[in-house]
Amino acid sequence: MIFGILKPYPSPLISGRGVDLDFPMLAGCLALLGLGLVMITSASSEVAAVQSGNPLYHMFRHLVYVFLGLVACGATMLVPIATWQRMGFMMLIGAFGLLVLVLVPGIGREVNGSMRWIGFSFFNVQPSEIAKVFVVIYLAGYLVRRQTEVRESWMGFFKPFIVLLPMAGLLLMEPDFGATVVMMGAAAAMLFLGGVGLFRFSLMVVLAVVAVFVLVQAQPYRMARLITFTDPWSDQFGSGYQLTQALIAFGRGEWLGVGLGNSVQKQFYLPEAHTDFVFSVLAEELGVVGSLVTIALFVFVTVRALYIGLWAEKAKQFFAAYMAFGLAFLWIGQFLINIGVNVGLLPTKGLTLPFLSYGGSSLVICCACVGLLLRIEWESRTHLGSEEHEFSESDFAEETSHGR
């Protein structure tokens, strides 16, 4: 019945050619989802057994998140990209609303000193995950509407920051420094790809570095983290404890790992083993080889996302192209920060690893982004990405080669 209702509106799931997806992208993301489920089951078993009496408690919850993520992925594939473009401003308002609500006492839920979640009876929603994607969609629309202004004038360059800076301020009030860096980094990359001149872009980078320095100086705990990560062994039972335990996990893993499920560090030595530091447990159990395979999967899906943006740009679907670039840079930013923290290259920061870390909001939003990317690729390949085009089944009467 549902497919009958949606039949007049073709999508990668419903077309004259049946399911018409970018299977390399889908396969890479499904591989990461499967690996994430296995590692969360392993990394959380000890904690779950003590906290709930069931060592598979977190696995069952994660399975629910995976199911919801797949539903979100399918749902976003059914929506034309032109619809997301029209809703850009409303989504921006929604993002601001969520970031304000999470700061309201009684609505926002505080965990480990941060107000980052809106709590419901059975689950929590992290507004920053939603806000980052909404900002990308809005900014993609802005770059299309103001393309000439962005490329040729200072005003076109500075206007997005009228929106971005207040949103960054709300994120810092939670506080969520990592999400702020990822969001601003993705926005800067989108502006650069949108045609901002090198001088203006360089000025933005300098101002960003200055802003990060000021923010680090403003809070003593940030400066403590910055000092600690350079030599965590100087205070290995205090501020450097989490990082030293993560590094021990990497050392124990050696080339081939200690074996799946045999991690010692997950047994209450490494805090947040199934969330922010799941990659450390992976490195301990699967070794250097498993870690490099995981990194290769991440590189594949992020590079594929960038290529999807490039294909959309060649098809002159510029909104879709900018959105694909922005989503790719969101993943790249979170991936680099999370891995950097795990191996001690960056100060300790609570930021999930896309597809792998335990957390409903992060996983569902990642899957929704996959759906958006698959829709963008399909529209650019079939040349049905313009608002003026009237979709009908006749558009799909003949097979076309994938060519990618």
SVG drawing of the C-alpha trace seen along z (x, -y; Angstrom):
<svg xmlns="http://www.w3.org/2000/svg" viewBox="-2 -43 57 57">
<polyline fill="none" stroke="black" stroke-width="0.4" points="0.0,0.0 2.8,-2.4 4.7,-1.7 1.5,-2.2 1.1,-5.7 4.8,-6.5 4.9,-5.1 4.3,-8.4 7.4,-9.8 10.4,-7.7 13.3,-7.3 16.4,-5.0 14.1,-2.5 11.1,-2.8 11.8,-3.2 11.3,-1.5 14.6,0.3 13.6,1.4 16.1,0.7 18.7,-1.6 21.3,-2.5 25.0,-3.4 25.9,0.1 29.6,-0.6 28.6,-3.4 25.9,-1.4 28.2,1.6 30.9,-0.5 28.4,-2.0 26.8,1.4 30.2,2.9 30.9,0.1 27.5,0.6 28.2,4.3 31.6,3.8 30.2,1.2 27.6,3.7 30.3,6.4 32.7,4.0 29.9,2.4 28.8,5.9 32.4,6.7 33.3,3.4 30.2,3.0 29.7,6.6 31.4,6.1 29.8,2.7 26.4,4.0 26.7,7.1 27.4,5.0 25.0,2.2 22.0,4.2 22.8,7.8 22.7,8.6 26.0,8.5 24.1,8.0 22.0,5.0 23.9,2.4 23.9,4.7 20.1,5.0 19.7,1.2 22.2,0.7 20.3,3.1 17.2,0.9 19.3,-2.2 20.5,-0.4 16.9,0.5 15.8,-3.2 18.9,-4.3 18.0,-2.1 14.4,-3.4 15.8,-7.0 18.1,-6.1 15.2,-4.7 12.9,-7.7 15.5,-10.3 16.0,-8.5 12.3,-9.0 12.4,-12.8 13.5,-14.8 16.6,-16.9 14.6,-20.0 12.3,-19.5 15.3,-19.7 16.4,-22.9 13.0,-24.5 13.0,-23.5 16.5,-24.8 15.4,-27.9 12.8,-26.1 15.4,-23.4 17.8,-26.2 15.1,-27.6 14.5,-24.1 18.2,-23.6 18.3,-26.8 15.1,-25.7 16.6,-22.4 19.9,-23.9 18.0,-26.4 15.7,-23.6 18.6,-21.5 19.9,-24.3 16.5,-24.7 16.5,-23.1 14.1,-20.2 14.2,-19.6 18.0,-19.2 19.6,-16.2 23.0,-16.6 25.6,-13.8 29.2,-14.2 28.7,-17.9 27.4,-18.6 23.8,-19.5 23.9,-17.8 20.8,-15.6 17.0,-16.0 15.7,-13.1 12.7,-11.0 11.5,-7.9 13.4,-5.3 16.0,-7.3 17.9,-10.6 18.1,-13.0 21.4,-14.9 20.4,-18.2 23.9,-18.9 23.9,-15.9 20.7,-17.1 21.9,-20.8 25.1,-20.0 23.2,-18.4 20.6,-21.2 23.3,-23.8 24.9,-22.0 21.5,-21.9 20.9,-25.6 24.4,-26.6 24.2,-24.6 21.1,-26.6 22.8,-29.8 25.8,-29.1 23.4,-28.4 21.3,-31.5 24.2,-33.9 26.9,-32.2 28.1,-35.4 28.0,-37.4 29.9,-34.7 32.7,-34.7 33.0,-38.4 32.1,-40.3 33.1,-40.4 29.5,-40.7 28.5,-37.4 31.4,-35.8 30.5,-37.1 26.7,-36.6 26.8,-32.9 28.7,-33.7 25.7,-35.7 24.0,-32.3 27.0,-30.1 28.5,-32.1 25.3,-32.2 24.9,-28.5 28.5,-27.9 27.8,-29.9 24.9,-27.7 27.0,-24.6 29.7,-26.0 27.2,-26.7 26.4,-22.9 29.5,-22.7 30.2,-20.7 33.6,-22.0 34.0,-19.0 30.7,-19.5 31.5,-23.2 34.8,-22.5 33.3,-19.9 30.4,-22.2 32.6,-25.2 35.1,-23.1 32.5,-21.7 31.1,-25.2 34.5,-26.6 35.1,-23.7 31.8,-24.4 32.5,-28.1 35.9,-27.3 34.4,-24.9 31.6,-27.5 34.2,-29.8 35.5,-32.0 38.8,-33.6 42.0,-32.3 42.7,-35.6 39.3,-35.6 39.5,-31.9 43.1,-32.3 41.8,-35.2 39.0,-32.9 41.5,-30.2 43.6,-32.7 40.5,-34.0 39.4,-30.4 42.8,-29.6 42.7,-32.7 39.2,-31.8 40.2,-28.3 43.2,-29.7 40.9,-32.1 38.3,-29.4 41.0,-27.1 42.4,-29.8 38.9,-30.7 38.2,-27.4 40.9,-25.9 39.7,-22.3 40.4,-22.8 43.9,-24.1 44.5,-21.1 43.4,-18.7 45.7,-20.4 48.7,-20.1 47.9,-16.6 47.6,-15.0 51.2,-16.0 52.5,-13.9 49.6,-11.8 52.1,-9.7 53.0,-12.7 49.6,-12.3 48.5,-8.8 46.2,-8.2 44.6,-11.7 43.9,-13.9 45.9,-11.6 44.2,-8.4 41.8,-7.9 44.4,-8.5 47.0,-6.3 44.5,-3.4 43.7,-3.9 47.4,-3.8 47.8,-0.6 45.0,0.9 46.8,0.0 50.1,1.5 48.4,4.7 46.8,5.2 50.1,5.4 49.7,6.6 46.8,9.0 45.2,8.2 44.4,10.3 41.2,11.7 37.6,10.6 36.1,10.3 39.5,10.7 40.1,7.0 41.4,6.4 41.1,2.6 37.3,2.8 37.1,4.4 36.7,1.0 40.2,-0.2 39.2,-2.3 36.3,-4.7 33.7,-5.1 35.0,-2.0 31.9,-1.5 31.3,-5.2 34.2,-7.6 37.0,-5.1 35.5,-2.1 38.4,-2.4 40.9,-1.7 39.1,1.6 39.0,2.4 42.7,1.8 43.4,4.1 41.2,6.9 41.9,6.7 45.4,5.2 47.0,2.9 45.6,4.9 42.0,4.5 42.5,0.8 43.9,0.2 41.0,2.0 38.6,-0.1 40.4,-3.3 40.3,-2.1 36.5,-1.7 36.2,-5.2 38.4,-6.6 36.4,-4.8 33.0,-6.1 34.1,-9.7 36.0,-9.8 32.9,-8.2 30.8,-11.0 33.1,-13.6 32.8,-12.0 29.0,-12.0 29.3,-15.8 31.5,-16.0 29.1,-14.0 26.3,-16.3 28.3,-19.4 29.1,-18.0 25.3,-17.5 24.8,-21.2 22.9,-20.2 24.8,-22.6 22.7,-22.5 23.0,-18.7 26.8,-19.0 27.4,-21.4 25.2,-19.3 27.2,-16.2 30.5,-18.0 29.2,-19.3 28.0,-15.8 31.3,-14.3 33.3,-16.9 31.1,-16.3 32.1,-12.7 35.8,-13.5 35.9,-15.9 34.4,-13.5 36.6,-10.7 39.8,-12.6 39.0,-14.0 37.9,-10.7 40.9,-8.7 43.2,-11.6 42.0,-11.5 42.2,-7.7 45.9,-7.6 46.9,-10.7 47.4,-13.2 44.6,-15.5 43.3,-16.5 40.7,-14.2 37.3,-15.2 33.9,-13.4 33.0,-12.9 31.5,-9.8 33.0,-7.8 30.5,-7.7 28.8,-4.3 30.9,-2.6 30.3,-4.4 27.3,-3.6 24.7,-6.3 21.3,-6.6 21.3,-10.1 24.7,-9.8 23.9,-6.5 20.5,-7.5 21.8,-10.8 24.7,-9.0 22.3,-6.7 20.0,-9.5 23.1,-11.2 23.7,-8.0 20.2,-8.2 20.7,-11.8 24.0,-10.9 22.4,-7.9 19.5,-10.2 22.0,-12.8 23.9,-10.2 20.7,-8.8 19.4,-12.2 22.7,-13.3 23.0,-10.0 19.4,-10.1 19.4,-13.9 16.2,-14.2 17.5,-16.6 15.8,-19.9 12.6,-21.3 11.2,-21.9 11.4,-18.3 8.1,-16.4 8.7,-12.9 6.9,-10.0 7.5,-6.3 8.3,-7.1 11.5,-8.7 12.7,-5.2 11.5,-3.2 15.0,-2.4 17.9,-1.0 21.0,-3.3 24.4,-2.0 25.6,-3.0 28.9,-4.1 30.5,-4.6"/>
</svg>
